[in-house]
């Protein structure tokens, strides 16, 4: 089986879906510029040569324009894959995403469909407060939008193909530090999660979490890059005799509660790791659901390891202080297991 980076897996998924269905097209800023990078992080590089500029559509620097064109095309029967260069710019699109894309199918009694995929890079990478946010949790509060958060190349391809075929709008979040450590858009501190990706067709259903490591003493849930931080923490904990089970949800909406609750019945302890601020975030929702549905199985308080409720700082030292890291996860797990 081949090995691909997440960038390569995403690019291949887009190409395959465009070959499969002529209604699929890409739209965004600088995604098909001749001699360009292929979007902000090279995902669409070379696709304009394969599909021409009629299907790899460059736009002006206007996120509201991208959202409006993509939503309109989706309602009209096309299947756009829209690209926002930084997830922070989703705020520019908020009215169209939250009040139009998310609600039109419901408001029309199912007569209208909005099969839109909006790809958005997230995560802190020394770009300061307006280019570093993780916004995944914000959108779980908007009914009508599905949310994917792939952490591996295999998942990136399988989930993106599933997203393109879905008749509902999907926000597809990608962490900048998981694109890879090589290339002209490599980020300082990036990981290189090269993974096995089969050549044959496959899809990954939404709402199906992956257990990245099995354990008996404590459950750790992370998403995107925090899956890797959780795995690093689990390795350190194992050397101390603490076996952690690590869960990667893969999608936030729908969310695989069954896998989480099954794990909690076994371990009785839960740590949730999230790069977003903890107040009102995804980690808070997971904690609330765990207490509501698995309280009788818990042997210790649910613990969150999240960013503080401040904007993302620019100084590298402050950014590292701000982010949840392996050491913080290990400390939280030790406290829960050993008291």
C-alpha positions in Angstrom: 0.0 0.0 0.0 1.2 3.5 -0.8 2.1 6.1 1.7 0.9 9.7 1.2 1.0 13.0 3.2 -2.3 14.6 4.2 -1.8 17.2 1.4 -1.3 14.4 -1.2 -4.3 12.5 0.1 -6.5 15.6 0.0 -5.4 16.4 -3.6 -6.0 12.9 -4.7 -9.5 12.9 -3.1 -10.4 16.1 -5.0 -9.1 14.8 -8.3 -11.0 11.5 -8.0 -14.2 13.2 -7.1 -13.9 15.6 -9.9 -13.3 12.8 -12.4 -16.2 10.8 -10.9 -18.7 13.7 -11.0 -18.6 16.6 -13.4 -20.7 18.7 -11.0 -17.7 18.8 -8.6 -15.5 21.9 -8.9 -13.1 23.9 -6.7 -13.4 27.6 -5.9 -11.1 29.8 -3.8 -8.3 32.3 -3.7 -5.1 31.4 -5.7 -6.1 27.8 -5.9 -5.2 27.5 -9.6 -2.8 30.4 -10.2 -0.2 29.4 -12.8 3.1 28.9 -11.1 1.4 29.4 -7.7 1.3 27.3 -4.6 -2.1 25.7 -5.1 -4.0 27.5 -2.4 -2.4 28.6 0.8 -1.0 25.2 1.6 -0.5 23.5 -1.9 -3.6 21.2 -1.7 -4.9 22.1 -5.2 -1.5 22.4 -6.8 -1.5 21.1 -10.4 -5.3 20.5 -10.5 -5.8 23.5 -12.8 -3.7 21.6 -15.4 -5.8 18.5 -15.0 -9.2 20.1 -15.0 -8.7 23.6 -16.5 -9.8 26.9 -14.9 -13.4 26.2 -15.7 -13.4 23.8 -12.7 -10.5 25.2 -10.6 -11.9 28.7 -10.2 -9.7 31.5 -8.7 -11.6 34.2 -7.0 -10.9 37.8 -5.8 -9.9 38.2 -2.2 -13.4 38.1 -0.9 -14.5 35.3 1.5 -18.1 36.5 1.3 -17.9 36.2 -2.4 -16.5 32.7 -2.2 -19.3 31.6 0.2 -22.1 33.2 -1.8 -20.9 31.7 -5.1 -20.4 28.2 -3.6 -23.7 28.2 -1.7 -25.6 29.4 -4.8 -23.9 26.8 -7.0 -24.7 24.0 -4.5 -28.4 25.0 -4.4 -28.4 25.0 -8.2 -27.2 21.4 -8.3 -23.4 21.7 -8.4 -21.0 20.2 -5.7 -18.5 22.9 -4.9 -15.3 22.4 -2.8 -14.6 25.8 -1.5 -11.2 26.9 -0.1 -10.8 29.5 2.6 -7.1 30.2 3.1 -7.3 30.5 6.9 -10.1 29.2 9.1 -10.3 32.6 10.8 -11.8 34.0 7.7 -14.9 31.9 8.2 -16.1 34.8 10.3 -16.4 36.8 7.1 -18.7 34.1 5.7 -20.7 33.6 8.9 -24.1 34.9 7.9 -24.1 32.9 4.7 -22.9 29.7 6.4 -25.0 29.9 9.5 -28.2 31.5 8.2 -28.2 30.2 4.6 -26.2 27.0 4.0 -27.1 25.5 7.4 -30.8 26.2 7.3 -32.1 26.1 3.8 -32.7 22.4 3.6 -34.6 22.5 6.8 -36.6 25.6 5.9 -37.5 24.2 2.5 -38.8 20.9 3.9 -36.0 19.1 2.1 -36.7 20.6 -1.3 -33.4 22.4 -1.3 -30.0 20.8 -0.8 -26.7 22.5 -0.1 -24.0 19.9 -1.0 -21.1 22.3 -0.2 -17.7 21.4 1.2 -15.8 24.3 2.8 -12.1 23.4 3.5 -10.5 25.5 6.3 -6.9 25.3 7.7 -6.8 25.9 11.5 -4.3 25.9 14.3 -1.7 28.1 15.8 1.5 28.5 13.8 3.1 31.8 14.9 0.7 33.8 12.8 -0.9 35.7 15.7 -4.5 36.1 16.7 -6.2 36.6 13.3 -4.6 33.6 11.5 -4.2 31.0 14.2 -7.6 30.2 15.7 -9.2 26.7 15.9 -12.9 27.2 15.3 -14.3 23.7 15.0 -16.2 23.8 18.2 -17.9 27.0 17.3 -19.8 25.4 14.5 -21.1 22.4 16.4 -23.6 24.9 17.8 -25.1 25.5 14.3 -27.5 22.8 13.4 -27.4 21.8 9.7 -23.6 21.7 9.3 -21.5 18.6 9.4 -17.9 18.9 10.7 -14.9 16.7 9.7 -11.5 16.9 11.5 -9.1 14.4 9.9 -5.8 13.7 11.6 -4.3 11.1 9.2 -3.8 10.9 5.4 -6.1 7.9 5.2 -8.9 9.8 7.0 -8.3 13.0 5.1 -9.0 11.2 1.8 -11.8 9.0 2.9 -13.6 11.8 4.8 -13.3 14.3 2.0 -14.7 12.0 -0.5 -17.6 11.3 1.8 -18.1 15.0 2.4 -18.3 15.7 -1.4 -21.1 13.2 -1.8 -23.1 14.4 1.2 -26.2 16.5 0.4 -25.5 18.7 3.4 -22.9 21.5 4.0 -19.7 20.1 5.5 -17.0 22.2 7.2 -13.7 20.3 6.6 -11.1 21.4 9.0 -7.4 20.7 8.4 -4.6 21.6 10.9 -1.7 23.5 9.4 0.9 21.5 11.3 -0.4 18.3 9.8 0.2 19.2 6.1 3.8 18.1 6.4 7.3 19.2 7.3 8.6 19.5 3.7 7.8 21.8 0.8 7.7 25.5 0.2 4.7 26.0 2.6 6.0 23.8 5.4 5.3 25.3 8.9 7.9 25.5 11.6 7.2 22.7 14.0 5.0 20.8 11.5 4.6 17.0 11.9 4.9 14.6 8.9 2.0 12.2 9.4 2.7 10.1 6.3 0.2 7.2 6.2 -0.9 4.3 4.2 -3.6 5.1 1.7 -5.0 2.4 -0.6 -5.2 3.0 -4.3 -8.7 1.5 -4.5 -11.9 3.4 -3.8 -12.9 3.9 -0.2 -15.1 6.1 1.9 -15.1 6.8 5.7 -18.6 7.2 7.1 -19.2 10.3 9.3 -19.8 9.6 13.0 -17.3 6.8 13.3 -14.5 7.4 15.7 -11.1 5.6 15.6 -9.4 4.2 18.7 -5.8 5.1 18.1 -4.5 3.3 21.1 -6.2 0.9 23.5 -5.9 1.3 27.3 -7.6 0.3 30.5 -6.8 3.2 32.9 -7.9 6.4 31.3 -9.5 7.7 28.1 -7.9 10.6 26.2 -9.9 12.3 23.4 -8.2 14.7 21.0 -8.8 16.0 17.5 -6.5 17.0 14.6 -3.0 17.7 16.0 -4.0 17.0 19.6 -4.5 13.3 18.6 -0.7 13.2 18.2 -0.1 15.0 21.4 -2.4 12.5 23.1 -0.5 9.6 21.6 2.8 11.1 22.8 1.4 11.4 26.3 0.0 7.9 26.2 3.5 6.6 25.4 5.0 8.4 28.4 2.2 7.3 30.7 2.7 3.7 29.6 6.3 3.8 30.8 4.9 4.7 34.2 2.4 1.9 34.2 -0.7 3.9 33.1 -2.4 2.6 30.0 -4.3 5.3 28.2 -6.9 4.8 25.5 -6.7 7.4 22.8 -9.8 8.3 20.7 -9.8 10.3 17.5 -13.4 11.3 16.7 -12.7 12.1 13.0 -16.0 14.0 12.8 -17.5 16.3 15.4 -21.0 16.4 13.7 -22.1 13.7 13.7 -20.1 12.6 16.8 -19.5 8.9 17.8 -20.7 9.0 21.4 -21.0 5.3 21.6 -17.3 4.7 21.2 -16.6 7.3 23.9 -19.1 5.9 26.4 -17.9 2.3 25.8 -14.3 3.5 26.6 -15.4 5.3 29.7 -17.2 2.2 31.0 -13.8 0.5 30.8 -11.5 3.2 32.1 -13.6 5.4 34.4 -11.5 8.5 33.6 -11.6 11.1 30.9 -9.2 13.8 29.6 -10.3 15.9 26.7 -7.6 17.8 24.7 -8.4 20.7 22.5 -6.5 23.6 21.0 -9.6 25.8 21.3 -10.3 27.9 24.4 -12.1 25.8 27.0 -15.0 28.1 27.7 -18.0 27.0 25.8 -16.0 24.9 23.4 -16.0 21.4 22.0 -14.2 20.0 25.1 -16.9 21.5 27.3 -19.6 19.7 25.2 -17.8 16.3 25.4 -17.4 16.8 29.2 -21.1 17.6 29.6 -22.1 14.6 27.6 -19.8 12.3 29.6 -21.2 13.5 32.9 -24.8 13.3 31.6 -24.6 9.8 30.1 -21.7 8.1 31.9 -21.6 9.7 35.4 -22.1 6.3 37.1 -18.9 5.0 35.4 -16.6 7.9 36.3 -14.1 7.3 39.0 -12.7 10.9 38.8 -13.7 14.3 37.6 -13.6 14.9 33.8 -10.6 17.0 33.0 -10.0 19.3 30.0 -6.6 20.3 28.7 -7.4 23.3 26.5 -6.1 26.7 25.4 -6.8 29.6 27.8 -9.6 32.0 27.0 -7.4 34.6 25.3 -6.5 35.4 21.7 -3.7 33.4 20.3 -0.4 35.2 21.1 2.2 35.9 18.4 5.5 35.5 20.3 6.6 31.8 19.8 7.3 31.4 23.5 3.9 32.7 24.4 2.2 30.5 21.8 3.8 27.4 23.2 2.7 28.4 26.7 -0.9 29.0 25.3 -1.2 25.6 23.5 -2.1 22.3 25.1 1.0 20.1 24.9 2.1 16.6 25.7 3.4 17.6 29.2 0.1 19.1 30.2 -1.8 16.0 29.1 0.5 13.7 31.0 0.1 15.8 34.2 -3.7 15.8 33.9 -3.8 12.0 33.4 -1.4 11.4 36.3 -3.6 13.4 38.6 -6.7 11.5 37.6 -5.2 8.1 37.9 -3.1 8.6 41.0 -5.1 11.2 42.8 
